[in-house]
Amino acid sequence: MKKEEKEYQATVDKVIVDGKHGSYGVARCKELGIVTFSLDKKVWQEEDSPEPGTCIILSKIRKKRLGWRAEIARFVTPLDEQQQNQNQ
């Protein structure tokens, strides 16, 4: 039985559009520190690209040799904010 993946709120530090392995973002998360995420449509769930300073939600976090990577990323929504306030 697979357990539910935890979601982490993070803030985008920078977006790299011409990386060696494609476009990706670098975000800062309070719990994990720096987390990268691809801007490929399989990972980035939105039509618009994120910008530095944008709040996002990261999930399916994996530890890689060079640090943490999110396998799913999307913008924060009002529902996310409501759920976070209820959990506090």
A tleap script that builds the chain and sets N, CA, C and O, in Angstrom:
source leaprc.protein.ff14SB
mol = sequence {
  NMET LYS LYS GLU GLU LYS GLU TYR GLN ALA
  THR VAL ASP LYS VAL ILE VAL ASP GLY LYS
  HIE GLY SER TYR GLY VAL ALA ARG CYS LYS
  GLU LEU GLY ILE VAL THR PHE SER LEU ASP
  LYS LYS VAL TRP GLN GLU GLU ASP SER PRO
  GLU PRO GLY THR CYS ILE ILE LEU SER LYS
  ILE ARG LYS LYS ARG LEU GLY TRP ARG ALA
  GLU ILE ALA ARG PHE VAL THR PRO LEU ASP
  GLU GLN GLN GLN ASN GLN ASN CGLN
}
set mol.1.N position { 0.842 -1.190 0.000 }
set mol.1.CA position { 0.000 0.000 0.000 }
set mol.1.C position { 0.885 1.251 0.000 }
set mol.1.O position { 1.782 1.390 0.832 }
set mol.2.N position { 0.626 2.130 -0.920 }
set mol.2.CA position { 1.434 3.339 -1.051 }
set mol.2.C position { 0.877 4.443 -0.165 }
set mol.2.O position { -0.317 4.736 -0.203 }
set mol.3.N position { 1.753 5.056 0.640 }
set mol.3.CA position { 1.282 6.145 1.488 }
set mol.3.C position { 1.199 7.446 0.684 }
set mol.3.O position { 1.872 7.611 -0.333 }
set mol.4.N position { 0.367 8.351 1.162 }
set mol.4.CA position { 0.162 9.635 0.488 }
set mol.4.C position { 1.437 10.466 0.549 }
set mol.4.O position { 2.086 10.543 1.592 }
set mol.5.N position { 1.790 11.086 -0.569 }
set mol.5.CA position { 2.988 11.916 -0.649 }
set mol.5.C position { 2.756 13.251 0.050 }
set mol.5.O position { 1.729 13.898 -0.155 }
set mol.6.N position { 3.708 13.653 0.871 }
set mol.6.CA position { 3.627 14.951 1.546 }
set mol.6.C position { 3.880 16.055 0.530 }
set mol.6.O position { 4.690 15.902 -0.384 }
set mol.7.N position { 3.177 17.167 0.701 }
set mol.7.CA position { 3.393 18.343 -0.136 }
set mol.7.C position { 4.154 19.380 0.673 }
set mol.7.O position { 3.916 19.547 1.869 }
set mol.8.N position { 5.066 20.072 0.014 }
set mol.8.CA position { 5.888 21.097 0.649 }
set mol.8.C position { 5.675 22.420 -0.064 }
set mol.8.O position { 5.674 22.477 -1.294 }
set mol.9.N position { 5.494 23.488 0.709 }
set mol.9.CA position { 5.399 24.810 0.111 }
set mol.9.C position { 6.811 25.377 -0.001 }
set mol.9.O position { 7.617 25.246 0.920 }
set mol.10.N position { 7.099 26.000 -1.122 }
set mol.10.CA position { 8.431 26.553 -1.374 }
set mol.10.C position { 8.295 27.845 -2.161 }
set mol.10.O position { 7.227 28.173 -2.678 }
set mol.11.N position { 9.411 28.574 -2.240 }
set mol.11.CA position { 9.464 29.816 -3.017 }
set mol.11.C position { 10.521 29.662 -4.101 }
set mol.11.O position { 11.645 29.243 -3.826 }
set mol.12.N position { 10.159 30.001 -5.322 }
set mol.12.CA position { 11.087 29.889 -6.447 }
set mol.12.C position { 12.209 30.917 -6.290 }
set mol.12.O position { 11.951 32.110 -6.130 }
set mol.13.N position { 13.457 30.442 -6.336 }
set mol.13.CA position { 14.632 31.320 -6.313 }
set mol.13.C position { 15.017 31.752 -7.721 }
set mol.13.O position { 15.274 32.927 -7.983 }
set mol.14.N position { 15.051 30.767 -8.629 }
set mol.14.CA position { 15.418 31.086 -10.015 }
set mol.14.C position { 14.878 30.027 -10.960 }
set mol.14.O position { 14.554 28.908 -10.562 }
set mol.15.N position { 14.793 30.420 -12.233 }
set mol.15.CA position { 14.346 29.529 -13.295 }
set mol.15.C position { 15.453 29.494 -14.349 }
set mol.15.O position { 15.897 30.537 -14.828 }
set mol.16.N position { 15.889 28.298 -14.701 }
set mol.16.CA position { 16.942 28.100 -15.699 }
set mol.16.C position { 16.269 27.560 -16.955 }
set mol.16.O position { 15.713 26.462 -16.943 }
set mol.17.N position { 16.321 28.336 -18.043 }
set mol.17.CA position { 15.607 27.919 -19.260 }
set mol.17.C position { 16.478 27.113 -20.220 }
set mol.17.O position { 15.953 26.470 -21.128 }
set mol.18.N position { 17.780 27.134 -20.039 }
set mol.18.CA position { 18.670 26.431 -20.977 }
set mol.18.C position { 19.647 25.516 -20.236 }
set mol.18.O position { 20.841 25.494 -20.537 }
set mol.19.N position { 19.132 24.768 -19.271 }
set mol.19.CA position { 19.975 23.851 -18.512 }
set mol.19.C position { 20.449 22.683 -19.357 }
set mol.19.O position { 19.887 22.401 -20.415 }
set mol.20.N position { 21.476 22.013 -18.890 }
set mol.20.CA position { 22.065 20.872 -19.603 }
set mol.20.C position { 21.029 19.784 -19.891 }
set mol.20.O position { 21.079 19.138 -20.937 }
set mol.21.N position { 20.079 19.581 -18.951 }
set mol.21.CA position { 19.051 18.557 -19.107 }
set mol.21.C position { 17.666 19.162 -19.310 }
set mol.21.O position { 16.659 18.511 -19.029 }
set mol.22.N position { 17.605 20.397 -19.796 }
set mol.22.CA position { 16.333 21.063 -20.048 }
set mol.22.C position { 16.055 22.166 -19.041 }
set mol.22.O position { 16.877 22.444 -18.168 }
set mol.23.N position { 14.900 22.788 -19.166 }
set mol.23.CA position { 14.516 23.891 -18.289 }
set mol.23.C position { 14.127 23.363 -16.913 }
set mol.23.O position { 13.499 22.311 -16.791 }
set mol.24.N position { 14.510 24.114 -15.875 }
set mol.24.CA position { 14.167 23.694 -14.511 }
set mol.24.C position { 14.123 24.901 -13.589 }
set mol.24.O position { 14.588 25.989 -13.929 }
set mol.25.N position { 13.550 24.678 -12.410 }
set mol.25.CA position { 13.482 25.722 -11.403 }
set mol.25.C position { 14.222 25.300 -10.149 }
set mol.25.O position { 14.410 24.113 -9.882 }
set mol.26.N position { 14.638 26.302 -9.385 }
set mol.26.CA position { 15.288 26.087 -8.103 }
set mol.26.C position { 14.436 26.802 -7.065 }
set mol.26.O position { 14.190 28.004 -7.171 }
set mol.27.N position { 13.986 26.052 -6.057 }
set mol.27.CA position { 13.107 26.619 -5.035 }
set mol.27.C position { 13.719 26.407 -3.654 }
set mol.27.O position { 14.526 25.501 -3.445 }
set mol.28.N position { 13.320 27.257 -2.728 }
set mol.28.CA position { 13.773 27.159 -1.337 }
set mol.28.C position { 12.572 26.756 -0.481 }
set mol.28.O position { 11.526 27.406 -0.492 }
set mol.29.N position { 12.758 25.668 0.255 }
set mol.29.CA position { 11.717 25.102 1.103 }
set mol.29.C position { 12.203 25.130 2.542 }
set mol.29.O position { 13.342 24.754 2.819 }
set mol.30.N position { 11.344 25.575 3.471 }
set mol.30.CA position { 11.739 25.688 4.877 }
set mol.30.C position { 12.186 24.339 5.446 }
set mol.30.O position { 13.179 24.275 6.172 }
set mol.31.N position { 11.465 23.265 5.124 }
set mol.31.CA position { 11.777 21.952 5.688 }
set mol.31.C position { 12.981 21.268 5.045 }
set mol.31.O position { 13.725 20.561 5.724 }
set mol.32.N position { 13.180 21.473 3.731 }
set mol.32.CA position { 14.195 20.715 2.994 }
set mol.32.C position { 15.380 21.541 2.494 }
set mol.32.O position { 16.413 20.981 2.128 }
set mol.33.N position { 15.241 22.848 2.476 }
set mol.33.CA position { 16.290 23.685 1.883 }
set mol.33.C position { 16.047 23.838 0.393 }
set mol.33.O position { 14.921 24.101 -0.031 }
set mol.34.N position { 17.099 23.674 -0.407 }
set mol.34.CA position { 17.003 23.848 -1.859 }
set mol.34.C position { 16.426 22.578 -2.501 }
set mol.34.O position { 16.863 21.464 -2.213 }
set mol.35.N position { 15.429 22.779 -3.381 }
set mol.35.CA position { 14.807 21.684 -4.123 }
set mol.35.C position { 14.704 22.114 -5.576 }
set mol.35.O position { 14.253 23.224 -5.861 }
set mol.36.N position { 15.117 21.249 -6.501 }
set mol.36.CA position { 14.972 21.555 -7.924 }
set mol.36.C position { 13.753 20.831 -8.484 }
set mol.36.O position { 13.297 19.831 -7.931 }
set mol.37.N position { 13.237 21.356 -9.590 }
set mol.37.CA position { 12.097 20.729 -10.277 }
set mol.37.C position { 12.183 21.055 -11.752 }
set mol.37.O position { 12.561 22.163 -12.133 }
set mol.38.N position { 11.834 20.092 -12.574 }
set mol.38.CA position { 11.851 20.271 -14.021 }
set mol.38.C position { 10.653 21.103 -14.457 }
set mol.38.O position { 9.612 21.095 -13.800 }
set mol.39.N position { 10.803 21.815 -15.558 }
set mol.39.CA position { 9.675 22.528 -16.158 }
set mol.39.C position { 9.017 21.710 -17.268 }
set mol.39.O position { 8.144 22.205 -17.981 }
set mol.40.N position { 9.442 20.461 -17.404 }
set mol.40.CA position { 8.801 19.531 -18.317 }
set mol.40.C position { 7.349 19.334 -17.877 }
set mol.40.O position { 7.055 19.364 -16.682 }
set mol.41.N position { 6.450 19.136 -18.825 }
set mol.41.CA position { 5.014 19.035 -18.503 }
set mol.41.C position { 4.685 17.847 -17.602 }
set mol.41.O position { 3.635 17.852 -16.959 }
set mol.42.N position { 5.547 16.828 -17.533 }
set mol.42.CA position { 5.306 15.691 -16.636 }
set mol.42.C position { 5.511 16.088 -15.175 }
set mol.42.O position { 4.955 15.460 -14.274 }
set mol.43.N position { 6.309 17.128 -14.944 }
set mol.43.CA position { 6.613 17.573 -13.578 }
set mol.43.C position { 5.863 18.859 -13.255 }
set mol.43.O position { 5.111 18.904 -12.282 }
set mol.44.N position { 6.058 19.910 -14.062 }
set mol.44.CA position { 5.422 21.201 -13.833 }
set mol.44.C position { 3.984 21.127 -14.328 }
set mol.44.O position { 3.754 20.966 -15.526 }
set mol.45.N position { 3.014 21.243 -13.427 }
set mol.45.CA position { 1.608 20.975 -13.706 }
set mol.45.C position { 0.820 22.180 -14.223 }
set mol.45.O position { -0.399 22.098 -14.371 }
set mol.46.N position { 1.488 23.281 -14.495 }
set mol.46.CA position { 0.799 24.520 -14.879 }
set mol.46.C position { 1.115 24.915 -16.320 }
set mol.46.O position { 2.115 24.477 -16.889 }
set mol.47.N position { 0.252 25.745 -16.900 }
set mol.47.CA position { 0.477 26.274 -18.251 }
set mol.47.C position { 1.559 27.352 -18.246 }
set mol.47.O position { 2.422 27.375 -19.123 }
set mol.48.N position { 1.509 28.252 -17.245 }
set mol.48.CA position { 2.476 29.351 -17.147 }
set mol.48.C position { 3.700 28.901 -16.360 }
set mol.48.O position { 3.598 28.098 -15.433 }
set mol.49.N position { 4.847 29.427 -16.740 }
set mol.49.CA position { 6.081 29.120 -16.011 }
set mol.49.C position { 6.152 29.936 -14.728 }
set mol.49.O position { 5.611 31.040 -14.666 }
set mol.50.N position { 6.815 29.402 -13.702 }
set mol.50.CA position { 6.972 30.164 -12.461 }
set mol.50.C position { 8.020 31.251 -12.632 }
set mol.50.O position { 8.859 31.180 -13.530 }
set mol.51.N position { 7.970 32.243 -11.778 }
set mol.51.CA position { 8.951 33.327 -11.761 }
set mol.51.C position { 9.591 33.361 -10.379 }
set mol.51.O position { 8.998 32.869 -9.419 }
set mol.52.N position { 10.785 33.929 -10.257 }
set mol.52.CA position { 11.395 34.072 -8.931 }
set mol.52.C position { 10.446 34.800 -7.974 }
set mol.52.O position { 9.829 35.805 -8.327 }
set mol.53.N position { 10.348 34.268 -6.761 }
set mol.53.CA position { 9.457 34.844 -5.759 }
set mol.53.C position { 8.091 34.203 -5.712 }
set mol.53.O position { 7.323 34.463 -4.786 }
set mol.54.N position { 7.762 33.361 -6.698 }
set mol.54.CA position { 6.472 32.690 -6.743 }
set mol.54.C position { 6.418 31.565 -5.714 }
set mol.54.O position { 7.381 30.814 -5.559 }
set mol.55.N position { 5.288 31.448 -5.009 }
set mol.55.CA position { 5.076 30.347 -4.060 }
set mol.55.C position { 4.527 29.153 -4.831 }
set mol.55.O position { 3.594 29.282 -5.623 }
set mol.56.N position { 5.124 27.984 -4.583 }
set mol.56.CA position { 4.724 26.768 -5.278 }
set mol.56.C position { 4.568 25.617 -4.286 }
set mol.56.O position { 4.991 25.704 -3.133 }
set mol.57.N position { 3.955 24.546 -4.763 }
set mol.57.CA position { 3.812 23.308 -3.995 }
set mol.57.C position { 4.649 22.241 -4.692 }
set mol.57.O position { 4.547 22.049 -5.904 }
set mol.58.N position { 5.476 21.552 -3.912 }
set mol.58.CA position { 6.326 20.481 -4.420 }
set mol.58.C position { 5.911 19.169 -3.768 }
set mol.58.O position { 5.585 19.137 -2.582 }
set mol.59.N position { 5.924 18.088 -4.540 }
set mol.59.CA position { 5.630 16.771 -3.969 }
set mol.59.C position { 6.414 15.702 -4.722 }
set mol.59.O position { 7.120 15.989 -5.688 }
set mol.60.N position { 6.269 14.456 -4.252 }
set mol.60.CA position { 7.074 13.336 -4.753 }
set mol.60.C position { 8.554 13.727 -4.735 }
set mol.60.O position { 9.233 13.695 -5.761 }
set mol.61.N position { 9.028 14.090 -3.566 }
set mol.61.CA position { 10.408 14.540 -3.381 }
set mol.61.C position { 11.335 13.326 -3.366 }
set mol.61.O position { 11.063 12.328 -2.699 }
set mol.62.N position { 12.427 13.428 -4.108 }
set mol.62.CA position { 13.419 12.365 -4.185 }
set mol.62.C position { 14.801 12.932 -3.867 }
set mol.62.O position { 15.132 14.049 -4.266 }
set mol.63.N position { 15.595 12.159 -3.151 }
set mol.63.CA position { 16.975 12.560 -2.858 }
set mol.63.C position { 17.849 12.110 -4.016 }
set mol.63.O position { 17.892 10.924 -4.345 }
set mol.64.N position { 18.540 13.049 -4.631 }
set mol.64.CA position { 19.477 12.753 -5.712 }
set mol.64.C position { 20.889 13.033 -5.206 }
set mol.64.O position { 21.072 13.587 -4.122 }
set mol.65.N position { 21.867 12.651 -5.989 }
set mol.65.CA position { 23.261 12.840 -5.599 }
set mol.65.C position { 23.568 14.294 -5.259 }
set mol.65.O position { 24.325 14.570 -4.328 }
set mol.66.N position { 22.988 15.216 -6.005 }
set mol.66.CA position { 23.271 16.647 -5.810 }
set mol.66.C position { 22.231 17.366 -4.957 }
set mol.66.O position { 22.296 18.588 -4.818 }
set mol.67.N position { 21.270 16.633 -4.381 }
set mol.67.CA position { 20.277 17.280 -3.522 }
set mol.67.C position { 18.876 16.783 -3.792 }
set mol.67.O position { 18.677 15.752 -4.436 }
set mol.68.N position { 17.899 17.536 -3.288 }
set mol.68.CA position { 16.489 17.150 -3.395 }
set mol.68.C position { 15.900 17.552 -4.743 }
set mol.68.O position { 16.221 18.609 -5.286 }
set mol.69.N position { 15.034 16.691 -5.273 }
set mol.69.CA position { 14.330 16.977 -6.522 }
set mol.69.C position { 12.859 16.633 -6.355 }
set mol.69.O position { 12.520 15.595 -5.786 }
set mol.70.N position { 11.980 17.509 -6.854 }
set mol.70.CA position { 10.543 17.256 -6.823 }
set mol.70.C position { 10.110 16.662 -8.160 }
set mol.70.O position { 10.513 17.137 -9.222 }
set mol.71.N position { 9.294 15.628 -8.096 }
set mol.71.CA position { 8.772 14.997 -9.305 }
set mol.71.C position { 7.422 15.582 -9.720 }
set mol.71.O position { 6.935 15.302 -10.816 }
set mol.72.N position { 6.806 16.409 -8.835 }
set mol.72.CA position { 5.572 17.136 -9.153 }
set mol.72.C position { 5.698 18.541 -8.566 }
set mol.72.O position { 6.116 18.706 -7.420 }
set mol.73.N position { 5.331 19.555 -9.362 }
set mol.73.CA position { 5.382 20.949 -8.910 }
set mol.73.C position { 4.228 21.718 -9.528 }
set mol.73.O position { 3.837 21.478 -10.671 }
set mol.74.N position { 3.683 22.664 -8.736 }
set mol.74.CA position { 2.550 23.477 -9.204 }
set mol.74.C position { 2.476 24.746 -8.365 }
set mol.74.O position { 3.144 24.864 -7.338 }
set mol.75.N position { 1.649 25.700 -8.819 }
set mol.75.CA position { 1.423 26.926 -8.058 }
set mol.75.C position { 0.619 26.639 -6.791 }
set mol.75.O position { -0.156 25.683 -6.748 }
set mol.76.N position { 0.800 27.460 -5.769 }
set mol.76.CA position { -0.037 27.415 -4.564 }
set mol.76.C position { -1.414 27.969 -4.927 }
set mol.76.O position { -1.519 28.941 -5.675 }
set mol.77.N position { -2.468 27.347 -4.394 }
set mol.77.CA position { -3.836 27.810 -4.630 }
set mol.77.C position { -4.454 28.279 -3.309 }
set mol.77.O position { -3.921 27.970 -2.243 }
set mol.78.N position { -5.559 29.012 -3.357 }
set mol.78.CA position { -6.249 29.391 -2.118 }
set mol.78.C position { -6.632 28.167 -1.271 }
set mol.78.O position { -6.595 28.236 -0.043 }
set mol.79.N position { -6.997 27.055 -1.911 }
set mol.79.CA position { -7.339 25.836 -1.173 }
set mol.79.C position { -6.135 25.331 -0.370 }
set mol.79.O position { -6.295 24.866 0.759 }
set mol.80.N position { -4.938 25.419 -0.943 }
set mol.80.CA position { -3.722 25.031 -0.215 }
set mol.80.C position { -3.571 25.871 1.047 }
set mol.80.O position { -3.238 25.347 2.111 }
set mol.81.N position { -3.814 27.164 0.929 }
set mol.81.CA position { -3.694 28.076 2.066 }
set mol.81.C position { -4.717 27.707 3.146 }
set mol.81.O position { -4.387 27.687 4.332 }
set mol.82.N position { -5.949 27.416 2.740 }
set mol.82.CA position { -6.990 27.039 3.695 }
set mol.82.C position { -6.618 25.758 4.431 }
set mol.82.O position { -6.784 25.670 5.648 }
set mol.83.N position { -6.117 24.766 3.704 }
set mol.83.CA position { -5.741 23.493 4.309 }
set mol.83.C position { -4.561 23.679 5.273 }
set mol.83.O position { -4.513 23.052 6.331 }
set mol.84.N position { -3.627 24.530 4.902 }
set mol.84.CA position { -2.470 24.791 5.772 }
set mol.84.C position { -2.927 25.451 7.077 }
set mol.84.O position { -2.445 25.107 8.156 }
set mol.85.N position { -3.858 26.399 6.967 }
set mol.85.CA position { -4.372 27.071 8.177 }
set mol.85.C position { -5.143 26.099 9.065 }
set mol.85.O position { -5.080 26.211 10.290 }
set mol.86.N position { -5.862 25.157 8.483 }
set mol.86.CA position { -6.604 24.168 9.274 }
set mol.86.C position { -5.660 23.206 9.993 }
set mol.86.O position { -5.985 22.722 11.077 }
set mol.87.N position { -4.507 22.925 9.408 }
set mol.87.CA position { -3.553 21.983 10.004 }
set mol.87.C position { -2.701 22.618 11.093 }
set mol.87.O position { -1.967 21.913 11.785 }
set mol.88.N position { -2.780 23.926 11.258 }
set mol.88.CA position { -1.961 24.601 12.270 }
set mol.88.C position { -2.651 24.632 13.601 }
set mol.88.O position { -2.104 25.163 14.568 }
savepdb mol mol.pdb
quit
